[in-house]
Amino acid sequence: MASIVVIGLVLLLDILAFVLAIGTERRRSTAQLGEAEPSGRRYCVYDMDASTWYGISALALLLVG
């Protein structure tokens, strides 16, 4: 009986991680173009918003499961 509970819990965590991953894709981070002062090279600066935390939460749930 305990194995059924464990399997159910792992399945629930995986489904929740999947839902969070879909939320991450729907709310992607945006990037702005930055420029390094001494060298003049350009690089992308990404902002951290809810999609970043959705992705981190999804990865954590997959690791727990």
Residue frames relative to the residue before (quaternion, step in Angstrom):
aa qw qx qy qz dx dy dz
M 1.0000 0.0000 0.0000 0.0000 0.00 0.00 0.00
A 0.6444 0.5337 -0.3322 0.4355 3.58 0.99 -0.79
S 0.6295 0.5398 -0.3515 0.4345 3.60 1.04 -0.68
I 0.6123 0.5374 -0.3520 0.4608 3.60 1.09 -0.61
V 0.6402 0.5141 -0.3193 0.4732 3.58 1.02 -0.77
V 0.6541 0.5052 -0.3093 0.4703 3.59 0.96 -0.85
I 0.6540 0.4997 -0.3115 0.4749 3.59 0.93 -0.86
G 0.6473 0.5162 -0.3115 0.4663 3.59 0.99 -0.80
L 0.6570 0.5072 -0.3052 0.4669 3.58 1.00 -0.82
V 0.6521 0.4987 -0.3082 0.4807 3.58 0.96 -0.85
L 0.6408 0.5171 -0.3212 0.4678 3.59 0.97 -0.81
L 0.6468 0.5141 -0.3132 0.4683 3.58 0.97 -0.83
L 0.6605 0.5001 -0.3074 0.4682 3.61 0.95 -0.85
D 0.6556 0.5092 -0.3105 0.4632 3.58 1.01 -0.79
I 0.6470 0.5031 -0.3188 0.4762 3.58 1.00 -0.78
L 0.6468 0.5069 -0.3169 0.4737 3.58 0.97 -0.81
A 0.6367 0.5134 -0.3244 0.4752 3.60 1.01 -0.75
F 0.6357 0.5268 -0.3232 0.4625 3.59 1.03 -0.76
V 0.6495 0.5063 -0.3101 0.4751 3.58 0.97 -0.86
L 0.6571 0.4981 -0.3117 0.4722 3.60 0.96 -0.80
A 0.6350 0.5246 -0.3295 0.4615 3.59 1.04 -0.72
I 0.6308 0.5050 -0.3305 0.4878 3.58 1.04 -0.71
G 0.6378 0.5199 -0.3222 0.4681 3.60 1.01 -0.78
T 0.6183 0.5436 -0.3365 0.4572 3.56 1.08 -0.71
E 0.6798 0.4902 -0.2939 0.4596 3.57 0.90 -0.88
R 0.6663 0.5054 -0.3084 0.4533 3.58 1.04 -0.68
R 0.7687 0.2570 -0.1450 0.5674 3.59 1.13 -0.61
R 0.0078 -0.8403 0.5413 -0.0272 3.57 0.47 1.16
S 0.5372 -0.6029 0.4879 0.3314 3.50 -1.25 0.55
T 0.3319 -0.7191 0.5693 0.2207 3.54 -1.22 0.48
A 0.2543 -0.7648 0.5764 0.1344 3.55 -1.19 0.55
Q 0.1593 -0.7475 0.6357 0.1082 3.51 -1.25 0.58
L 0.4733 -0.6749 0.4914 0.2811 3.53 -1.14 0.62
G 0.0913 -0.7938 0.6009 0.0206 3.56 -0.78 1.09
E 0.2229 -0.7677 0.5856 0.1342 3.55 -1.24 0.36
A 0.3990 -0.7097 0.5323 0.2320 3.56 -0.86 1.01
E 0.5133 -0.6980 0.4163 0.2757 3.56 -0.82 1.01
P 0.7615 0.3907 -0.2785 0.4357 3.66 0.50 -0.97
S 0.7817 0.3545 -0.1926 0.4756 3.60 0.87 -0.87
G 0.3965 -0.7385 0.4657 0.2839 3.61 1.13 -0.43
R 0.4377 0.6946 -0.4630 0.3340 3.59 1.23 0.23
R 0.3602 -0.7250 0.5479 0.2108 3.54 -1.15 0.64
Y 0.0065 0.7830 -0.6212 0.0303 3.55 -1.17 0.67
C 0.4788 -0.6567 0.5034 0.2934 3.56 -1.25 0.38
V 0.1540 -0.7531 0.6349 0.0777 3.54 -1.06 0.86
Y 0.1627 -0.8031 0.5701 0.0598 3.56 -0.51 1.23
D 0.3440 -0.7223 0.5566 0.2240 3.54 -1.07 0.71
M 0.3693 -0.6981 0.5640 0.2412 3.56 -1.20 0.54
D 0.0849 0.7817 -0.6132 0.0759 3.53 -0.69 1.08
A 0.8049 -0.2828 0.1905 0.4856 3.57 -1.21 -0.36
S 0.6212 0.5628 -0.3613 0.4085 3.61 1.00 -0.69
T 0.5965 0.5553 -0.3636 0.4512 3.59 1.10 -0.62
W 0.7053 0.4522 -0.2639 0.4779 3.57 0.86 -0.92
Y 0.5745 0.5516 -0.3829 0.4681 3.62 1.14 -0.52
G 0.6780 0.4971 -0.2897 0.4576 3.57 0.91 -0.92
I 0.6503 0.5004 -0.3157 0.4765 3.59 0.97 -0.82
S 0.6572 0.5071 -0.3098 0.4637 3.59 0.97 -0.82
A 0.6399 0.5214 -0.3274 0.4599 3.58 1.00 -0.80
L 0.6566 0.4998 -0.3116 0.4712 3.58 0.95 -0.84
A 0.6504 0.5169 -0.3196 0.4556 3.59 0.95 -0.83
L 0.6611 0.5006 -0.3136 0.4625 3.59 0.97 -0.82
L 0.6381 0.5093 -0.3334 0.4714 3.60 1.04 -0.69
L 0.6541 0.5033 -0.3173 0.4670 3.58 1.02 -0.73
V 0.6432 0.5053 -0.3235 0.4757 3.61 1.04 -0.70
G 0.6833 0.4839 -0.2803 0.4694 3.55 0.99 -0.92
